[in-house]
Amino acid sequence: MAARLLRDNQEIEQQLILRTTKRTPIANPKSKSVSSTGVSRFTHSTDFRTIHYRGQRYELTSRQAQIVAYLYKEYQKGMPEVSQHTLLEELGTKQSMLRDAFRKSPLWGTLIVPGRSKRRGMYQLNL
């Protein structure tokens, strides 16, 4: 599981390096994660332990980083909504609720939001 997340993170990082060297925004220009000035509202370190979101820097716990990385991978694939059950199972966590990982974090409800389909238990990144 950890090896797969690391591999996925490395693939995402390679894509970002290619995009950065071409001097294009990190995210898809049609997505909401890029402002009208072309500046990305979301960037991350290789391991997702440090992110920048809407001009703010956040330090994440390892579990939070895994969740954000997984949701970002799905976002990149064009399938941004992920069920809480699937996400927690994939990460092999003992937590029963996704929000428990973001207790006291301002990212819950801002970066991590309910899916747009309004199906219960679905979450995505607000990019």
N, C-alpha and C positions, 0 to 999 in steps of 0.2 A: 504494500500500500504506500509506504513512504517513498519507496523507489519510484513508483509510478507518478506520485505527486512531484517529486524532484525532476523526473524526466519531462513532465508536462510544463513545469516552471521553466526549465531550460529551453524548451521549444518556444514558449511565449517570449522569453528573454531574447532569443535569437531573432524572432520576428521583430521585436522592438528595436534591436540594434540595427537591423536592416532598414527599418523605417526611419530611424533617427539619422542614419548616415545619408539618407536621401532628403533630409530636412523637411520631412512631412510630420504632421501631428501624430502622436502615438496611437490615438484611437481613430476610428473611421470618421471622416469629416462630416458625414451625415448623422452621426450619433450625437446624443445630447452630452457626451463626455468631452466634447470640444467646443469651446466658446466661439463666438463670431470672430474673435481675433486669431483663432487657430491655436490657442494655448490650451493644452489638455487640463481637464479638471481632475484627472486621476492618473497618478504614476505610482510605481512601486519599486522596492528593492528586489533583488533576485529572489530572496526567500519570503517576500511579502511581509516581513516583520516591520518594515517602515513603509508607510504610504503617504502620499500627498493627495488630499481630496478637497476640492474647492478652496484651494489656497492655504489649507491647514496641514500641518505635519502630524501624523499619528504613529505612535509606537504600539505594535500589536503583540499580544501573547502568541505563543506558538500555535495554539488552537485557533485563535482568531485569524492568524495568518493562513492556516490551512483552509479555513472556511472561505476567506476572501479569494484565495488562489483558485479553489475549486469553482466558485461562482464566476470568477473572471474567465477561467478556461471555458466554461459553458457559454458565457457571454460572447467570447471570441468565436465560438462555433455557431453562433446565431440562435442558440437555444438558452436564453438567459434564465428562464424559470426552472428552479430545481425544487423538488419536494424536500421538506425538512427530514423526512424519514430516510430518503435516499442519500442525502448529504451526510447525515450523521452515521449512517451505516457504512458508507464509503470511507469515511474518516476513522471508523472503528472507535468512536467515542462512547463513553458510558452516559453522557448527558442525554436527557430525554427531550430537551427543548433547545432549539438553536439559540434563542435569546439568552439562555443561561451563560453562553460563552461571551456575550457582550454586555453582561450586567455592569452597570455604571459607565458604559461606553457611549459617547455621543454618536457613534457610528450606527447604532441600532436605531432604525427609523429614518436615517438620513442616507447612509451608503447601503445598508442592508434593509430592504423594504419588502413588503408583501408583493407577490407576483401581480402583474397587471391583469391577468385573467381572473383575478379575485377568487380563484379556487383555494379552498382552505389548505393551509400548510405549505403553500408554495412561496418561495422567496427568490429574490434576484438582487443584483447590484443596481443601484440607481445611477446609471451612466447615460 
